[in-house]
Protein backbone atom coordinates (compact mmCIF):
# COMPACT_ATOMS: atom_id res chain seq x y z
CA UNK A 1 0.00 0.00 0.00
CA UNK A 2 2.96 2.29 0.44
CA UNK A 3 6.00 2.74 -1.76
CA UNK A 4 8.18 3.03 1.34
CA UNK A 5 7.46 -0.58 2.34
CA UNK A 6 10.09 -2.98 1.14
CA UNK A 7 9.13 -6.36 -0.30
CA UNK A 8 10.47 -8.12 2.79
CA UNK A 9 8.02 -6.20 4.96
CA UNK A 10 4.93 -6.43 2.79
CA UNK A 11 2.12 -8.92 3.35
CA UNK A 12 2.48 -12.18 1.39
CA UNK A 13 1.62 -11.78 -2.29
CA UNK A 14 0.93 -14.01 -5.24
CA UNK A 15 2.78 -13.97 -8.56
CA UNK A 16 0.83 -10.91 -9.64
CA UNK A 17 1.87 -8.91 -6.60
CA UNK A 18 -1.57 -9.09 -5.03
CA UNK A 19 -2.07 -10.08 -1.37
CA UNK A 20 -2.68 -13.80 -1.04
CA UNK A 21 -6.23 -14.72 -0.14
CA UNK A 22 -6.69 -15.77 3.47
CA UNK A 23 -8.86 -18.76 4.34
CA UNK A 24 -11.99 -17.90 6.31
CA UNK A 25 -12.05 -17.82 10.10
CA UNK A 26 -12.12 -21.35 11.40
CA UNK A 27 -10.00 -22.73 8.58
CA UNK A 28 -6.83 -20.69 9.05
CA UNK A 29 -3.73 -22.19 10.69
CA UNK A 30 -3.71 -19.75 13.57
CA UNK A 31 -0.38 -20.80 15.09
CA UNK A 32 1.36 -20.52 11.71
CA UNK A 33 -0.24 -17.15 10.96
CA UNK A 34 0.75 -15.84 14.37
CA UNK A 35 4.35 -16.96 13.87
CA UNK A 36 4.50 -15.26 10.46
CA UNK A 37 3.09 -12.01 11.81
CA UNK A 38 5.46 -12.00 14.79
CA UNK A 39 8.40 -12.49 12.44
CA UNK A 40 7.16 -9.73 10.12
CA UNK A 41 6.68 -7.32 13.03
CA UNK A 42 10.20 -8.01 14.27
CA UNK A 43 11.64 -7.59 10.77
CA UNK A 44 9.80 -4.32 10.19
CA UNK A 45 11.08 -2.98 13.50
CA UNK A 46 14.65 -4.00 12.76
CA UNK A 47 14.46 -2.49 9.27
CA UNK A 48 13.41 0.79 10.91
CA UNK A 49 16.26 0.61 13.45
CA UNK A 50 13.79 -0.06 16.25
CA UNK A 51 13.80 -2.65 19.00
CA UNK A 52 11.09 -5.24 18.17
CA UNK A 53 10.21 -5.25 21.87
CA UNK A 54 8.90 -1.68 21.42
CA UNK A 55 6.05 -2.95 19.20
CA UNK A 56 3.19 -4.86 20.80
CA UNK A 57 1.13 -7.16 18.62
CA UNK A 58 -2.60 -6.96 19.35
CA UNK A 59 -4.17 -10.10 17.85
CA UNK A 60 -7.63 -8.97 16.75
CA UNK A 61 -10.02 -11.84 17.43
CA UNK A 62 -13.34 -10.19 16.56
CA UNK A 63 -15.89 -12.72 15.21
CA UNK A 64 -13.52 -15.57 16.07
CA UNK A 65 -15.19 -18.12 18.37
CA UNK A 66 -13.48 -18.98 21.64
CA UNK A 67 -12.16 -22.30 20.36
CA UNK A 68 -10.57 -20.48 17.42
CA UNK A 69 -8.63 -18.21 19.78
CA UNK A 70 -7.18 -21.06 21.85
CA UNK A 71 -4.39 -21.92 19.33
CA UNK A 72 -3.06 -18.35 19.66
CA UNK A 73 -3.25 -18.56 23.44
CA UNK A 74 -1.45 -21.89 23.38
CA UNK A 75 1.25 -20.29 21.22
CA UNK A 76 1.85 -17.69 23.93
CA UNK A 77 -0.09 -14.71 22.58
CA UNK A 78 -1.59 -12.76 25.47
CA UNK A 79 -2.70 -9.43 23.95
CA UNK A 80 -5.98 -9.54 22.02
CA UNK A 81 -8.28 -6.98 20.44
CA UNK A 82 -12.05 -7.10 20.05
CA UNK A 83 -14.55 -4.81 18.30
CA UNK A 84 -17.77 -5.57 20.11
CA UNK A 85 -18.55 -5.41 23.82
CA UNK A 86 -21.38 -7.94 23.70
CA UNK A 87 -19.38 -10.52 21.76
CA UNK A 88 -16.39 -10.08 24.07
CA UNK A 89 -18.53 -10.44 27.20
CA UNK A 90 -19.80 -13.77 25.90
CA UNK A 91 -16.48 -15.44 25.11
CA UNK A 92 -13.67 -13.87 27.14
CA UNK A 93 -14.60 -14.50 30.80
CA UNK A 94 -14.21 -18.26 30.31
CA UNK A 95 -11.01 -17.86 28.29
CA UNK A 96 -9.59 -15.58 30.96
CA UNK A 97 -10.37 -18.11 33.66
CA UNK A 98 -8.02 -20.46 31.79
CA UNK A 99 -5.49 -17.80 30.73
CA UNK A 100 -5.64 -15.15 33.48
CA UNK A 101 -2.71 -13.10 32.17
CA UNK A 102 -4.54 -12.03 29.00
CA UNK A 103 -4.65 -8.30 28.20
CA UNK A 104 -7.84 -7.38 26.34
CA UNK A 105 -8.14 -4.32 24.10
CA UNK A 106 -11.33 -2.78 22.72
CA UNK A 107 -10.36 -1.61 19.23
CA UNK A 108 -13.85 -1.01 17.81
CA UNK A 109 -16.33 1.83 18.39
CA UNK A 110 -17.87 2.12 21.83
CA UNK A 111 -21.41 3.29 22.61
CA UNK A 112 -21.75 5.32 25.77
CA UNK A 113 -24.38 2.91 27.13
CA UNK A 114 -21.80 0.11 26.96
CA UNK A 115 -19.24 2.01 29.06
CA UNK A 116 -19.92 0.01 32.23
CA UNK A 117 -19.32 -3.32 30.52
CA UNK A 118 -16.28 -1.99 28.69
CA UNK A 119 -14.60 -0.68 31.85
CA UNK A 120 -15.24 -4.00 33.59
CA UNK A 121 -13.89 -6.16 30.75
CA UNK A 122 -11.16 -4.33 28.85
CA UNK A 123 -7.66 -3.33 29.90
CA UNK A 124 -7.19 -0.82 27.06
CA UNK A 125 -9.86 1.13 25.14
CA UNK A 126 -8.66 2.51 21.80
CA UNK A 127 -11.77 4.33 20.58
CA UNK A 128 -12.53 7.29 22.85
CA UNK A 129 -13.62 10.01 20.43
CA UNK A 130 -16.23 12.32 21.99
CA UNK A 131 -17.12 14.13 25.20
CA UNK A 132 -20.25 12.10 25.93
CA UNK A 133 -18.20 8.90 25.90
CA UNK A 134 -15.52 10.50 28.06
CA UNK A 135 -18.17 11.41 30.63
CA UNK A 136 -19.61 7.88 30.60
CA UNK A 137 -16.19 6.29 30.98
CA UNK A 138 -15.21 8.64 33.80
CA UNK A 139 -18.40 7.78 35.68
CA UNK A 140 -17.82 4.04 35.33
CA UNK A 141 -14.12 4.22 36.18
CA UNK A 142 -14.97 6.04 39.40
CA UNK A 143 -17.79 3.61 40.20
CA UNK A 144 -15.81 0.44 39.47
CA UNK A 145 -12.43 1.57 40.79
CA UNK A 146 -10.90 0.12 37.64
CA UNK A 147 -9.15 2.29 35.08
CA UNK A 148 -8.40 0.87 31.63
CA UNK A 149 -5.77 2.67 29.60
CA UNK A 150 -7.52 5.12 27.26
CA UNK A 151 -6.58 6.09 23.72
CA UNK A 152 -8.27 8.72 21.60
CA UNK A 153 -9.22 7.68 18.09
CA UNK A 154 -8.30 10.29 15.49
CA UNK A 155 -10.12 10.40 12.15
CA UNK A 156 -7.05 11.31 10.13
CA UNK A 157 -8.91 11.09 6.83
CA UNK A 158 -11.95 13.11 7.98
CA UNK A 159 -14.20 10.28 6.81
CA UNK A 160 -17.84 10.98 7.74
CA UNK A 161 -18.70 7.29 8.16
CA UNK A 162 -15.82 6.61 10.53
CA UNK A 163 -15.43 7.31 14.24
CA UNK A 164 -12.69 9.48 15.63
CA UNK A 165 -12.08 13.10 16.48
CA UNK A 166 -10.79 15.35 13.70
CA UNK A 167 -7.10 16.25 14.08
CA UNK A 168 -7.80 19.94 14.65
CA UNK A 169 -10.24 19.07 17.46
CA UNK A 170 -7.92 16.72 19.31
CA UNK A 171 -6.46 19.34 21.65
CA UNK A 172 -9.89 20.42 22.86
CA UNK A 173 -11.02 16.84 23.47
CA UNK A 174 -7.81 16.02 25.31
CA UNK A 175 -8.17 19.06 27.55
CA UNK A 176 -11.79 18.21 28.37
CA UNK A 177 -10.94 14.57 29.10
CA UNK A 178 -8.19 15.61 31.49
CA UNK A 179 -9.54 18.77 33.07
CA UNK A 180 -13.30 18.16 33.12
CA UNK A 181 -13.45 14.39 33.55
CA UNK A 182 -10.12 13.59 35.20
CA UNK A 183 -9.22 10.96 32.63
CA UNK A 184 -5.63 9.92 31.95
CA UNK A 185 -5.20 9.67 28.17
CA UNK A 186 -2.18 7.63 27.18
CA UNK A 187 -2.19 7.45 23.41
CA UNK A 188 -3.82 7.79 20.01
CA UNK A 189 -5.31 5.39 17.47
CA UNK A 190 -6.20 5.74 13.80
CA UNK A 191 -7.53 3.75 10.85
CA UNK A 192 -6.42 5.35 7.57
CA UNK A 193 -8.83 5.52 4.62
CA UNK A 194 -8.67 2.26 2.68
CA UNK A 195 -7.92 4.04 -0.60
CA UNK A 196 -5.06 6.19 0.72
CA UNK A 197 -1.39 5.29 1.12
CA UNK A 198 -1.26 4.84 4.90
CA UNK A 199 2.13 6.35 5.77
CA UNK A 200 0.97 9.98 5.66
CA UNK A 201 -1.81 9.16 8.11
CA UNK A 202 0.56 7.29 10.41
CA UNK A 203 3.02 10.19 10.29
CA UNK A 204 0.24 12.63 11.20
CA UNK A 205 -0.80 10.51 14.18
CA UNK A 206 2.82 10.24 15.34
CA UNK A 207 3.22 14.02 15.12
CA UNK A 208 0.04 14.59 17.11
CA UNK A 209 1.15 12.14 19.79
CA UNK A 210 4.50 13.90 20.08
CA UNK A 211 2.84 17.31 20.30
CA UNK A 212 0.64 16.15 23.16
CA UNK A 213 3.24 14.00 24.94
CA UNK A 214 1.34 10.73 24.44
CA UNK A 215 3.35 7.52 24.49
CA UNK A 216 1.05 4.95 22.81
CA UNK A 217 0.52 4.89 19.04
CA UNK A 218 -2.03 2.28 17.96
CA UNK A 219 -1.86 2.11 14.18
CA UNK A 220 -1.40 -0.49 11.48
CA UNK A 221 -3.41 -3.58 10.61
CA UNK A 222 -2.84 -6.75 8.57
CA UNK A 223 -2.24 -4.96 5.26
CA UNK A 224 -0.15 -2.00 6.45
CA UNK A 225 1.49 -2.66 9.80
CA UNK A 226 5.06 -2.47 8.40
CA UNK A 227 4.41 1.13 7.34
CA UNK A 228 2.97 1.88 10.78
CA UNK A 229 6.02 0.44 12.52
CA UNK A 230 8.23 2.57 10.27
CA UNK A 231 6.33 5.65 11.51
CA UNK A 232 6.61 4.73 15.20
CA UNK A 233 3.67 2.46 16.04
CA UNK A 234 3.82 0.99 19.54
CA UNK A 235 0.78 -1.27 18.97
CA UNK A 236 -0.27 -2.93 15.71
CA UNK A 237 -3.72 -4.51 15.40
CA UNK A 238 -3.58 -7.63 13.26
CA UNK A 239 -6.48 -10.01 12.76
CA UNK A 240 -6.93 -11.41 9.25
CA UNK A 241 -3.28 -12.41 8.87
CA UNK A 242 -3.61 -14.53 12.04
CA UNK A 243 -7.18 -15.79 12.24
CA UNK A 244 -8.31 -15.70 8.59
CA UNK A 245 -10.74 -13.62 6.59
CA UNK A 246 -13.96 -12.40 8.18
CA UNK A 247 -17.31 -12.51 6.48
CA UNK A 248 -18.46 -8.95 5.91
CA UNK A 249 -21.55 -7.92 7.86
CA UNK A 250 -24.57 -7.22 5.71
N, C-alpha and C positions, 0 to 999 in steps of 0.2 A: 504493500500500500504506500510505501514511502521510498523514494529513491535512495535515502540515506541508509536503508537497511541492507546489509550485505546478504548474499545468498546463504551463508552459513547460519544467519540468524532468522531467516524467513521461515514461515510455516511450511511443512512439506508440500511439494508441488508435483504435478504429473509432468509428462513430457512436453506439454504445451505451456508450462509455466503457471498453470492454474492450481489453486489449493486442492489437495486431494480430498475427495468426499469422505466424510466421517460416517461410520455406521451409526444407526440410531441408538439412543439410550437403551441400555439393557443388552446390547450386542457388542458394545465396545470392550476391548481389553483394557480395563481401567488401570491395572498396575503398570502395563506397558506404556499407556498414554501418560500416566503420571511421571514415569521415569524419563520419558522423552521431553516432557515439559520442564522438569527439573533441570535436565541437562541443557536445554535451550536457554533457560533463565540464567543459569550459571555462565554459559558462553556469552550471552549478550552483556552480562555485567562485566565479564573480563575484557570483552572487546571495547567496552567503554571505560576501561581503567577503573572499574568499581569492584569492591569486595562483594561477591555473590551473597554473602551473609546480610548485606544491607537491603536485599530485596526479598520480601515475603510473598510467597505464593499463596493466594487465596483460591482454593479449589471450589468453583461455583457449582453447587449440587442441586440447583433449582430443578424441579420436576423429576429428579432422580429418586426412585424409591429407596427406602432405608437399606434394603439388601444390596442395592447397587452401589451404595456408598461404602459398605464394609470393606471391599478390596482396597480402597484408598486408605482407610483407617488401618488396615492390616499392614499396609506398606509404609506406615509411619506418618502419613499426612495428618495434621492436627488442626489446620486452619481452613475453615470452610465458609463459603458465602451462599446466602439464600436470598431470593427475591420477595417471598411472600410470607407474611407472619403466620397466617393460618396453616399453610403447608408445613412450615418449620415447627410449629407447635405440635403437630400431629406426629412427626417422625423423629425429632431430635431428643426429646427427654429420654426415650428408651436407649437411643444410641449413646447419649452422654452417661447413662448409668453404667454402660459397658466401657466407655472410653472417657473418663471424667476430665481428662486434660484437654479436651477439644476447646478451641476458640471459635466462636460463631459470629459471623459478620452479616449484617443486613445490608445488601448491596442494591436492592430494589427500592422503589418509591414507598413511602410510609404515610398512611392516613393518620390524621391526628387521633381518631378514635381507636387506633391500634397502639397508641403510645404505651399504655400500661403493659400489654403483652410483650411489646418490643423491648422495653426496659428490663423486664423479667427474664427474657430469653437470650438476648444478644449481648455480646461483649463489645462490639464495635458497630456503630450505625453510620453508614456512609452517605445518607441521602437527606440530611437536614437542609431545607431550602426555603423556609418561609417562617415568618414570625409566629403564626398560629401553631405550627408544629414545635417551634422552640418553646413556646409557653406550655404546651401539652407535655413535652419531654421533661421540662423543669419540674412541673408538678409531680410527675410520676417518679422522677429521680429522688425528689425530696420525700415522697411518701414511702418508697420502697427502700431507701437507703442504699441504693445500688446505682452506680454511675458508669454506664457504658462510655467508651471513647466515642466522641462525636466528630464527624467530618461534615463539612458543607459541600453539597453538590453544586458545581458551577456549570451553567449552560453555555459552554464556550462558543457554540455555534448559533446561539440565539434561536434555537428551534422551538417553534410554538407548541409542538406536540410533546416536548420533552421536559422533564422536571429539571430543576436547578435554578439558582439565582443568576442573573446576568452579571458579567464581570464588573460592570460599573456600579452595581448595587451591592457588591460583596462587602465593602467596608461598612456600610450602614447595617447590614444584617449581622456582621460580626460584632459590631459595637452593641447592638441591641441584645444579642445572645449573651454577651459578657456582662454588660452593665445593667440591663433590665431583668434578665432571667438568671444571672449567675452561673451560666453554663461555661464549662471549659471546652473550647473548640481546639482540636489538635491537628486538623489537617483538612485537605480538600480532595474532592473526587470529580472526575469528569468522564463523559462518554462522547467522543467526537462524532460529528455527523458521518454517517456511513459513506457518503460520496466524497468526503474530503481527505486529502493526505493528513494523517493524524499528527505528525510531528509538530506542526504549528500550534495545534490545540494543546498538546502536552507541554510545549515550551511556555505558552501563555499561563497554564496552570502552575507550572514551576515558578514563574516570575511572581505570580500572585501570592503563592505560598511564601516566597522569600520576602516579599514586601510586608507581609503580615506576621512574619516570624512563626510559621506553622511547619511542623516537622514531618507530617505524614502526607504523602502524595499517592493517592489511589488512582491509578490510570493504566490503561493497557488491558486488552482482553486477548482471546485466542489468536486473532488475526494480526494484532499489532503490538503485542507486549514488548518485542525487542526495541521498537522505536520509543516506547514509553520508558524503558530502562535507560536508553541512551539519554533521555531528557531528565532523568533523575527520579523515576518512580521508586517509591519504597514498598508499594503493594501492587501486585498485578492480579487481576481477576480472571481466571482461566477456567472455563467449563467444558466447552465442546471438545477441545483437544484432549481432555481427560476422559470425560464421561460419554462422549458421542453427541450426535446431532439431536436437538430438540425438535419436536413437532410444533410448528407455529400455532399459536392460539387463533381461533377463528375471530 
